[in-house]
Amino acid sequence: MSQFIIEGGHRLSGSITPQGAKNEALQILSAVLLTAEEVHVSNVPEILDVRNLIALLEGMGVQVKRLQKGDYLFKADALDMDFVGSAEFVRKCASLRGSVMIAGPLLARFGEAWFPKPGGDKIGRRRVDTHIEGFRSLGAGFDYDKDRKAYHLTAPKGLHGRYMLLDEASVTGTANIVMAATLAEGTTTIYNAACEPYVQQLCRMLSAMGAKIDGIGSNLLTISGVPRLGGAEHRILPDMIEVGSFIGLAAITQSELTIRNVSYDNLGIIPESFRRLGVKLEQRGDDIYVPAQESYEIESFIDGSIMTIADAPWPGLTPDLLSVLLVVATQCKGSVLVHQKMFESRLFFVDKLIDMGAQIILCDPHRAVVIGHDHKFRLRAGRMVSPDIRAGIALLLAAMSAKGVSEIDNIEQIDRGYEDIDGRLRALGARIERR
């Protein structure tokens, strides 16, 4: 198990460019299974989760050619269906969170798929009901294999479009159902669909492949099934979570940073969420400039009540950034209530911040009140363990601002979502080593 050694308290400077979006990449790479023709994908983030998914695709028989860093060709014209139906394949899928989205393409194109309970972050329960119920609505049969601990989905006569109202606006659930519906007979209408930029990007690539999708960008999608899909070219958006992480990094270390090529129009309310904490930032073309600040003060609501920052389905605030916003708030002036609604275990990492000297009251598994130090009392260095990707980067930010040398174990979790983060931070002047 690797670790980061971080000497905190140093200001950073310079510019940094976000990687391709992890969450989009997992959807896009799954979609290559929908066609036997070549699909060209660029700006692929070469992080652990994405590399593992690419390796899984290769094991399935997908031809993968790496043209250069982040630039790939995929061709799924000769899949090994014996392997795809094997217990070994199911075990590999169960260890990789992103593998849930290969079920829709496999079911639509080949009439069969295995759907194991996904692995990944330790952030509480992750329901798969939306996926399963969506497939059932399209006519798939399913049963649960106790030995493999996976659902076996079948559609020997193909899928059939229909109207469905999703029980939750699940991003991966919407993506999976949309991919399955592209090859279903007839018209599928999905209401309460997730409309995050990642889903919009997936729909645009599917459209380039020949799919007929109306309502892109809304929560009402209409998919008219087609007999087959062809090849396409697609470029993945910059990762909005990295953009937010770098804004938070600049704020908590009182540094001046420029974040390049952020696709500002696809950031939603992320910039405004940091402004509510008093963090100044400027849009400069497609870049974000964050000036060095000695202090940043949290706003209050108009009636004077304590500011609340909460996650919500798009265009609300992504839950993946609440951990970063919480850490930034530990050094602000004022108090804020952070409300994490989706995952009941995602705030449990705050005990590490409390050990570092942060003033945080954990109200329950979903809510924490943060009382900022206004940079008058620096966090203390410590030894920490990264429980998941987002908590891991939040702890890294805390260590960057802390007094002394911190150690973060289990950094493989951070590597799942952030490419060469230590090397990129060193280029900004950070003192961080990997051991």
N, C-alpha and C positions, 0 to 999 in steps of 0.2 A: 504494500500500500504506500503510495507516494504522499508527499506533504509539501506545503509551501512554507518557507521561512520568510517572514516579512518584517522589515525594520520600518516602523511607522513614523509619522510626524514630518514627512518630507513633502514639500509642495511639488507639483508636477507642472509641466508645460509642454506645449506643442500641439500636434493634431493627431487624430486617430480616425480610422475608417471602420464602420461596423461590417461584420461578416454578413453573408447571406442568411436569411431568416430560417432558423432551425425548424420551426413549426410548419412553415410553408414547404420546406424541402422534404419533410417526411411524407406530406400529402402528394407532392409532385412526383417523387420517386416511386410511390406506390402506383400512381396512375399510368406509369409506363407499361404495366401489365395488361392494360386494356387493348393494346394493339400489337400486331406482329411487325409493324414498321418501326423505323428508327426514330428515336426521340432525342433531341439535343437539348441539354439543360446546362445553363451557365450560372455563375455566382453561387455554386453549391458550397455550403459551409463544410469544411473537412474536419468536423468534430466527431466525437466518439459515437454518438447515437446515429449520425448519418453514415459514418463508415460501417457501422454494424449492419445497418439496413442495406447498404450496397453489397456487403458480403453475403447477406441473406439472399438478395436477388441473384447474385452470381451462383450461389448454391442451388437455386431453383432452376438454373439454366439460362438466365438472362445474360446476353452478351454485353459486357461493360467495357468501354474504352475511355481511358482518361487522357484527354487531349492535352491538358495542362492543368495547373492548380485551379480547382473549382469548375472545370469545364469537362463535361462528360457526354458520351453517346451511349444510349441504351437500346437494346433490341431484344424483345421478348418473343421471338418467333419459334422457339423450340424448348418449351419448358419441360422439365423432368417431373411429370405428374406423379410418378411413383414416390419420389422424394417429397413432393408437396403433400401427399397423403400419409406420410410416415409419422411415427411417434417422435422420431428425432427432429423433424421439421417443427412439430407442435412445441416441443421443448425449447427449441431456439426462439420461436415466436414469443413464448411466454416470458422470456428474459428481456425482451426488447419492446418498450412502450410503443414505438412507432409502427410495430408490425400489425397493430389492430386494423390499419387502413389498407392492408393488402387483401383483406377478406372481401370487400366489395368488388374490386376488380376481378378476383378469382371466381367469385360466385357468378358475376355477370357474364364473363367470357367462357368459363369452363363448366359452370353449373354445380360447382362444389367448392367448399372452403372450410377450413378449420379455424375456430375463433377461440383461442385460449384467453384466460384472464391475464391481462397485460401486466408486465413488470414495470420497473422504472423508479420514480421517486417514492420515498416514504412520506407521503403527505396526506395520508388518510385514504378512505375508500374512493375508488373511481368506478362509477357505475358504467356498465356496458349495455344497459337496457335500451337506450335510444338506438344503438346500432342494431341489436337483435330485433327489436320491434319494427324498425324500418325495413329490414330484410324480410321479415314475416309479412309485412304489408305488401311487399312486392311479390309475394307468393312463394317465398322460400320455406322449405320445411327444416326443422332443426330438432336435434336431441342432444342431451348432455352425456358425454363419455366420462364416467367417473375415473377410469384408469388414466386417461390423458388429461383430465381436468380441463376439458375444452368442449365448446359447442361444435357440433358437426352440422353444417349448413348444406342443404342440397336444393337444386332447382333443375331437375333433369329435363323439364319441358320449357325452361327459360323463365325469366322474370316478366312480370306484367305491371305496367304503370297504374298508379291510383293516387287518390288524394290522401294526404296524411298530415296530421297536426302533431308535431313533435312535443314530447312531454317536457323537454328542456332544449334550450338553444345550444346544443353541444356542437363545438367546432369539429371535433373528429367524427362525431356521429353524423353531422350534416355532410361532411366530406365523403364519408363512406357510402352513405345513401345516394348522394349525387353521382358518384362514380358507378355504382351499381345500376342506377336508373338510366344512364346514358345508353346502355345496350338493352334495356327492357322494352318489351313490346307495348306501344301505346304511350300515353302521357302521364307523367308523374308530377304532382303538385305537392310541394313541401312548404307548409306554413310553420312559423316560428323557427325558421332556419337560422343558423348562425350566419352573420354577414361580415365577419372579420376580414381584413385585407387578404389573409391567407386563403380563405374560402373563395374570395373574389378572384384571386390569382389562379387557383385551381380551375375555377369555372372558365376563365379566359383561356387557359391552356387546353382544356377539354373542347372548347369551342373551336380553337385552332386545329384540333384533331378531327373536327367534323361533327361534334356534339351540337345539339340544338337546345340552348338554355336561355330562358328569359327571366328577367328580374334580378340580374347580377348586382350585388350591392344592397339588396333589400332582404327582408326576412320572409319573402314569398317567392319561391323559385318554381319555375315550370320547366320540366325537362321532357322533350319529345324524343322518344327512343329512336335510335338508328341501328341498322344491321351491323355496322362495323365502324371502327375508328381508324384513322391513319396516323402518320407521323407528324411531328411538329417541332418547333423551336420555342424555348421558354427561358426567360431570365428571372431568377428569384430576387425578390425585394430585399433591401437591407433589413437586418433584424431590429425591429423596434425595441425589443427587450435590451439588446446591447446598447442602443441609443440612450434609453433611459438609464441604464447602468452607468454609462459614461457621464451623463449629466450629474448623477448622484455622486460619482467619484470626484468630479471637479468641485462640487459643493462641499463635501465632507472634508476634503483635503485643502480647501481654500485656494484652489488652483485655477489658472486660466487655461482653458482647453478649447480647441475647435474640433467639432465632430463633423467629418466630411461625408457628403453624399448620403443623406439620411432618408431621402424620399419623404420630405416633410409633410406632404399632403396625405400620407398614409399613417401618420403618427396619432391622429385623433386628438384626444384630450391629454396625452402624455405631457407635452410641454406645459400646459396650463396646470396640471397637477403639481409639477415642481414649482411653478410660480406661486401656488397657494402656500407652499412652505417658505416662500420668500426668496427662492433661488432665481436670480436674474439670468435670462438667456435671450439671445437674439437670433432671429432667422436671417441668414446672409446667403441669399440664393437658395441652394439646396443644402447648405451647411448650417450647423448650430454653433454659435459662439457663446461660451460661458465665461464671463469675467471672474477674476478672483474677488472673493467677498470676505471681509473680516467677520461679518455677521449676516444672518438671514432670519427674518422674523415671519412666523406663521400668521397668516390672515385669520380673522374671526369671521363668522357668518354675520350678515347684516344686523341681526338682532343681538349680536354680542356673544352668542353661544360658541362653545368650543368647536373648532374645525373638525370635521369628520372626513376621512378619506376612505372610500370603500370601492371594492371591485364590482363590476357589472358587465353583462354582455355588451358587446360592441354595439354602438359607439361609446359605451362606458369604458371605465378604466380596466385594463387587463389585470387579472390577479397575479400574473407573473412578475409585476413590478412592485407589489405591495411591500415585499421584504426590503427592497432597495429604498423605497420611500420611508419606511420605518427607521432604517439605520440613519438616513440623512436627517430625520427629525430629532435624533438623539443629540445633535449638535446645533439645533436651531434655537431661536428665541421664542418661547411660547410652548403651548401644549396642543396635542392633536390626538384624536381617537382614530385608530386604524381598525377597520372592520373588514375582516377576511371572511367572505360568505361561503365560498365554494368548498374549501378543504379544511376539515376540522383540526388537522395536525400541523398546518403550515406556519403557525406562529410560535410553536414550541421552541424554536431556536432562540427566542428572546432571553432564555435563562443564561445563555452564553454572553449576551450583551449586558445583562444585569451583573454578571461576574466581572465584566470589564468596567463597571461603574456607571452604566447607563441607568437613567431613571425611567423605568417602565413598569406599569402595573398591568399584569395579564389578567383581564377580567374573566375570561372564559376561553375555550379553544378558538373562538372566532374574533375576539376583540382585545385590543391592547391600548392603553393610554400611555403616550410618550411625553415626558416633560423634558424639554431640551436644555442642554448645558450652555448654549450660546457660545461655544468654543472656549468658555472660561475654565472648564474642567475637562481635560482630555481623557479619553478612554484609556484604560490600562491594558497593556499587552497581556496575552494569555494563550493557552493551548485549547484548540477547538477542533471539532469534527464536523465536516460538512454532511448534513443529513439529506440534502437534495440540491438540485442545480441552483435554484433561486436563493435559498437560504445560504448556500455556499458562497455565492457572489456577494451577498449582503455581509457575511462575516469577513470576506476579503476586504470589502470597503471599510469596515470597522477597523480591521487591523492596519489598513493604510493610514488611518488617522490617529491610531493609538500611540501612546508613549511606550517605547521599548520594542522588543522583538517578540512577535507572535508566531505560533505554529498552527497550521490548519492541516488536519489529517483527512483522509478519504477524499482527496482532491479529484479523484476520478469522476465524482459527481459533477464537479465544476467543468471538467473536460468534456462532459456529455453535452454541454451547451455553449461553451466559450472556447474558440480556437486559439491556441497559443497565447492564452491570456497573460502569462508571466512575461513572455518575450515582448508582447505589445506594450505592456505597462513599463517594462524597463526602458523602452524607447522614449517614454515620457519622463523618465527620471526616477521611477519607482525603484526601491531596493527590495527585490523579491527574488528568491531562489527556489528551484524545485529540487527536492531530494527524494 
